[in-house]
Amino acid sequence: MSFLAVIGVDNNSGLLHTVIVDDKTFSVVGDYGFVSEDAISSRLRMGGDLIPLNFNIDRSGKLLQDCGSFGRFSKRGSAIVIAEIKSRGGRTLGYRLLSCATKLCANLKLEEILQREQSMPKGEHFLQNGIIRNGTVNCYPMRPFPVMTVEMGSRKPAAKPQEPVQKAHKQSKPVEKKSPKEKLPFTKEQMEEIKKCKERGGDVSVIYDPELSPSQMRILWIAKSKGCCAEAFANPQLSTDAMKFYADRLYDQQTVADCSELLAHPELGVDELSELYACVCQGIPYSDMIGMSAIDIDVKRTMASQEYWGIPDAFDKKASDPLVDERALHAARRVRGV
């Protein structure tokens, strides 16, 4: 499946410049050139592998500019949102944009988009199919942007359950289960933390583990009482400093999901966690950075950030080669007798 996007209009002939955008790589994979509305409508009504990206068609085949008027295209250089870049947990990290001038695609952060919008002449807009309002990028009603998910940590496939081996059952006496307290009894200090948690109306379940130290218990129940997702880092193997690090940051399930691989490595120190968490915030894959020093992570993250979020040349060019576009337009006019 691919998207069909309109990236320009010839006001004299009414022909529309259309390109094909792959729905997996979110890059331009084809250029239809300048075609008529009827040609676009006929191609889409055939069904198959094309979906309109920044327009629609009704039952009669008429083109609908329901997610941004084509009049929003600017000679200063417009862009089309082809995907909203989200983390695994669902946080919006930025946007994948298609330059209408160069037909190149690039990832831009929100602040970069806002700066480009502010630089546009009065009455003109940077985004053709997005509304910038109150410092945010919004889609048109009922026309959500496609989503491009950034896998910041590795996702290992779950192991397939093995078939149970059938064995002859032997009769034996039922084994009496011992309570957790009998296996690993709480110390006096641990019981004091549990008591304090109960007295302040805290969630005791998050600290009811004899393997947690009293200091760890205190960090967990206080963090939980402040609305933190403390259960995500209720791991006795974590240092108290690491727990404090997570207690300051894990306040929603989206962030917990994005930090899932960090949580799976309790050996990480705070310095390394700080650098890796910066990767999480910037949408940079960090799996291959785990195990590196904080300094090395910082260097690699900086390089990766410049590559993934660097200022794109695609949007620094105000117009593509005028001769190329002019020749393409003249050719389209000759074919259609315009």
C-alpha positions in Angstrom: 0.0 0.0 0.0 1.2 3.5 -0.9 0.0 7.1 -0.6 -0.7 9.5 -3.4 0.1 13.1 -2.5 -0.5 16.3 -4.3 2.5 18.6 -4.0 1.7 21.4 -6.3 -0.9 23.0 -8.6 -0.5 24.8 -12.0 -2.9 27.6 -11.7 -3.1 28.1 -15.5 -4.0 24.6 -16.5 -5.4 23.2 -13.2 -3.0 20.2 -13.4 -1.9 18.7 -10.1 1.7 17.5 -9.4 1.4 14.2 -7.7 3.9 11.8 -6.2 3.8 8.3 -4.6 4.9 7.9 -1.0 5.8 4.4 0.4 3.8 3.7 3.5 6.7 1.8 5.2 9.7 4.0 4.5 7.7 7.2 4.2 9.8 8.3 1.2 8.9 9.3 -2.3 9.1 6.2 -4.6 7.3 7.6 -7.7 6.4 10.8 -9.5 3.3 11.0 -11.7 4.1 14.5 -12.7 1.4 17.0 -13.7 -2.0 15.2 -14.2 -5.6 16.2 -14.2 -8.1 15.7 -11.4 -10.0 13.2 -13.6 -6.8 11.2 -14.1 -6.2 11.1 -10.3 -9.8 10.2 -9.6 -9.8 7.4 -12.2 -6.6 6.0 -10.8 -7.9 6.0 -7.2 -11.3 4.6 -8.1 -9.7 1.6 -9.7 -8.8 0.5 -6.2 -5.7 -1.3 -5.4 -2.6 0.0 -3.7 -3.0 3.8 -3.6 -4.5 5.9 -0.8 -4.9 9.7 -1.1 -2.7 11.4 1.5 -3.5 15.1 1.6 -6.9 15.1 -0.2 -9.8 12.7 -0.7 -12.4 11.8 -3.4 -16.1 11.5 -2.9 -18.4 8.9 -4.4 -18.8 10.8 -7.6 -15.0 10.9 -8.1 -14.6 14.6 -7.3 -11.5 15.6 -5.4 -12.0 16.9 -1.9 -9.5 19.3 -0.3 -10.6 18.1 3.2 -7.2 18.2 4.8 -5.8 21.5 3.6 -6.7 23.6 0.6 -4.2 23.4 -2.3 -4.2 27.1 -2.1 -2.0 26.7 1.0 1.0 25.8 -1.2 3.5 28.5 -1.0 6.2 29.6 -3.5 8.5 30.0 -0.5 8.6 26.3 0.0 5.7 24.2 1.5 5.7 20.8 3.1 3.3 18.0 3.6 3.1 15.9 6.8 3.4 12.3 5.6 3.7 10.8 9.1 3.7 11.7 12.8 6.8 10.2 14.4 6.0 8.5 17.6 7.9 6.5 20.2 7.0 2.9 21.1 5.0 4.2 24.0 3.0 6.6 21.8 4.8 9.9 22.5 5.0 12.3 19.6 8.7 13.0 18.8 8.4 14.9 15.6 7.1 14.7 12.0 8.1 13.2 8.7 7.7 15.9 6.1 7.7 15.9 2.3 9.2 19.0 0.7 6.9 20.2 -2.1 9.9 22.0 -3.7 12.4 19.2 -3.8 10.3 16.0 -3.4 12.7 15.0 -0.6 11.6 13.7 2.8 13.1 14.6 6.2 12.3 14.3 9.9 11.7 17.6 11.7 11.1 18.3 15.4 8.2 20.5 16.4 10.4 23.5 17.2 12.0 23.4 13.7 8.5 23.3 12.2 7.3 26.2 14.3 10.4 28.3 13.3 9.7 27.7 9.6 6.1 28.6 10.0 7.1 31.9 11.7 9.4 32.7 8.8 6.6 32.4 6.2 5.1 35.6 4.7 1.8 36.8 6.3 -1.1 34.7 5.1 1.1 31.8 4.0 1.8 28.6 5.7 4.7 26.1 5.9 2.4 23.0 6.2 -0.2 22.4 3.6 -2.1 19.6 5.4 -1.4 20.5 9.0 -2.7 23.3 11.2 -0.2 25.0 13.6 -2.1 26.2 16.6 -1.0 27.1 20.1 2.5 25.8 19.4 1.3 22.4 18.2 0.9 20.6 14.8 -2.7 19.4 14.3 -4.3 17.4 11.6 -7.6 18.3 9.9 -10.8 16.9 11.4 -11.2 13.2 10.7 -7.9 13.1 8.8 -5.2 11.9 11.2 -1.7 11.7 10.1 -0.1 8.3 9.4 2.1 7.1 12.2 5.8 6.2 11.9 6.9 4.4 15.1 10.5 4.6 16.2 11.7 1.4 17.9 14.2 2.8 20.4 14.9 -0.5 22.1 15.0 -4.0 20.6 12.0 -6.1 20.8 12.9 -9.8 21.1 10.3 -12.2 19.8 8.6 -14.1 22.6 9.8 -17.7 22.8 7.3 -20.2 21.7 5.9 -22.3 24.5 7.2 -25.9 24.4 4.9 -28.8 24.2 4.5 -30.4 27.7 6.1 -33.8 27.9 3.6 -36.4 29.0 4.8 -38.3 32.1 3.2 -40.8 34.3 1.7 -39.2 37.4 3.1 -40.3 40.7 1.0 -40.1 43.8 2.6 -37.9 46.4 1.6 -36.0 49.4 0.5 -32.5 48.8 3.2 -29.9 49.4 2.2 -27.2 51.8 2.9 -23.8 50.4 4.8 -21.4 52.6 3.8 -17.8 52.7 6.3 -15.2 51.4 6.9 -14.1 54.9 8.0 -17.6 55.9 10.3 -17.9 53.0 12.0 -14.5 53.4 10.7 -12.8 56.5 10.6 -9.0 56.6 13.1 -7.3 58.9 12.0 -4.8 61.6 13.2 -1.9 59.4 11.2 -3.2 56.4 8.1 -3.6 58.6 8.5 0.0 59.7 8.4 1.2 56.0 5.3 -0.9 55.3 3.7 0.6 58.4 4.6 4.1 57.3 3.2 3.4 53.8 -0.1 2.2 55.3 -0.4 5.1 57.7 -0.1 7.6 54.8 -2.5 5.7 52.6 0.1 4.4 50.2 0.0 1.4 48.0 1.7 -1.4 50.0 1.7 -3.9 47.2 4.5 -2.0 45.4 6.9 -2.6 48.3 5.7 -5.9 49.6 8.9 -7.8 48.7 11.3 -9.0 51.4 14.2 -8.6 48.9 13.7 -4.8 48.8 15.9 -2.9 51.3 14.1 -0.4 53.6 15.7 2.5 51.5 14.4 1.0 48.3 10.9 0.6 49.9 10.9 4.2 51.0 11.8 5.5 47.5 9.1 3.3 45.9 6.1 4.0 48.1 6.8 7.8 48.2 7.2 7.9 44.4 4.0 5.9 44.1 2.1 8.3 46.4 3.2 11.2 44.1 1.7 9.5 41.0 4.8 7.8 39.7 4.6 4.4 38.0 6.8 3.0 40.8 5.8 -0.6 40.0 7.9 -0.4 36.8 11.1 -0.1 38.8 10.3 -2.1 41.9 13.4 -4.2 41.3 15.6 -5.1 44.2 18.6 -5.3 41.8 18.4 -1.6 41.1 20.5 0.8 43.1 18.7 3.5 45.2 20.2 6.1 42.9 18.8 4.4 39.8 15.4 4.2 41.6 15.5 7.9 42.3 16.4 8.5 38.6 13.3 6.6 37.5 11.1 8.2 40.2 11.7 11.6 38.7 10.7 10.5 35.2 8.3 7.6 34.9 5.0 9.3 35.4 3.1 7.8 32.5 2.9 4.4 30.7 4.2 5.9 27.5 7.5 6.7 29.1 7.6 3.4 30.9 7.2 1.6 27.5 9.9 3.8 26.0 12.3 3.0 28.9 11.4 -0.8 28.9 14.9 -1.8 27.8 16.6 0.5 30.3 14.6 -1.1 33.0 15.7 -4.5 31.9 19.3 -3.5 32.7 19.5 -2.9 36.5 23.3 -2.7 36.3 23.2 0.7 34.5 24.5 3.6 36.5 22.9 7.0 36.7 25.4 8.6 34.3 24.7 6.0 31.7 20.9 6.2 32.4 21.0 10.0 31.9 22.6 9.7 28.5 20.4 6.8 27.4 17.2 8.6 28.6 18.3 11.5 26.4 18.1 9.1 23.5 14.6 8.2 24.6 13.5 11.8 24.5 15.0 12.4 21.1 13.6 9.2 19.5 17.1 7.7 18.9 17.4 3.9 19.0 19.7 3.1 22.0 19.9 -0.7 22.1 23.5 -0.8 20.8 24.6 1.9 23.3 23.8 -0.2 26.4 27.1 -1.2 27.9 29.0 1.8 26.7 30.4 4.5 28.9 28.4 7.7 29.5 30.9 9.7 27.4 30.7 7.3 24.5 26.9 7.3 24.6 26.9 11.1 24.5 29.2 11.1 21.4 27.2 8.4 19.6 23.8 10.0 20.5 25.0 13.4 19.2 26.0 11.9 15.9 22.8 9.9 15.6 20.7 13.0 16.5 22.4 15.1 13.8 21.8 12.3 11.2 18.1 11.7 12.2 17.0 15.2 13.2 19.6 17.3 11.4 18.6 20.5 9.6 17.4 19.0 6.3 18.6 20.5 3.0 15.3 19.5 1.6 13.6 22.5 3.2 16.4 25.0 2.8 15.9 25.1 -0.9 13.0 27.4 -1.7 12.3 25.8 -5.1 13.4 22.8 -7.0 15.1 23.1 -10.4 12.8 25.4 -12.3 13.9 24.0 -15.7 13.0 20.4 -14.7 9.6 21.3 -13.4 8.9 23.6 -16.4 9.8 20.9 -18.9 7.6 18.4 -17.0 4.7 20.8 -17.0 5.1 21.7 -20.7 5.2 18.0 -21.6 2.0 17.4 -19.6 0.3 20.3 -21.3 1.3 18.9 -24.8 0.0 15.4 -24.0 -3.4 16.8 -22.8 -3.6 19.5 -25.4 -3.6 22.3 -22.8 
